Amino acid sequence: MSRAVNLKKGRRIFKPEILILYYALQHKQTPFYAKLPAIFSLLYLLSPVDLIPDVIPFFGYVDDLFIVPLLLQLSVSLLPAQVKQDSIAKATLHARKLKIIAVLCIVVAIALVVWIFFIVKRLIWG
């Protein structure tokens, strides 16, 4: 049970790192050595060449699950303090906007499903 909680916590931590890096990579004061691990992680994730080929069941994706987060964490840790603070502030604001947009999309999707249901019901059963 505690393991599932740790996995959920890890998932919550991973998403903000991506948003932080997104804003940090755009920041003018971000040094190249901090950008490099983030670029390598993206290239490694998209590259067809892996340490363990993806065609091998289970083990082909395990290397992606470890290498990419480690490179992203390294990139975040290499950021200068001011860049990290600015990026965290922007990522926090952006995350709030994403939550609001997600809730609005869910409400609109539910409304569309209900609307379509009533139209189909009226066409079929009159």
Phi, psi and omega in degrees: 000316180293332179294320177296322178296319179296321178294319178296319178296319178297322178295321179292326181286324185294318182297314177298328178299321180294317178294320178298315180294325178301313180285328179292323179293335178273344182290138184289334183270004179285122180287158182297324181295339175275333179283330186302311179297325178294319178294316178298321180295320177294316178297319180294321181293323182270344184286141176284348180266120179234166173296316175242121183302144181292343181287342176282119184304140178064303186292336180293333180261346181296321179296324176295323182290338180258316186290314183296310178298325178295319178293321178294318178296321177298317180296318178295320181290337179276352181291141173297155186302315182294319179295318180296317179296315178298317182292321178296319179298314179294320180294322178296315178297317180294321180296322177296318179296320179297321178296318179296316179296320179297317179296318178296320178296320179295317179297316179295319179297318178295318179298319178295319179296316178296317180298313179297320179301313181291325177294313179296318179299317180292322180289321183279311186260357175072000000 
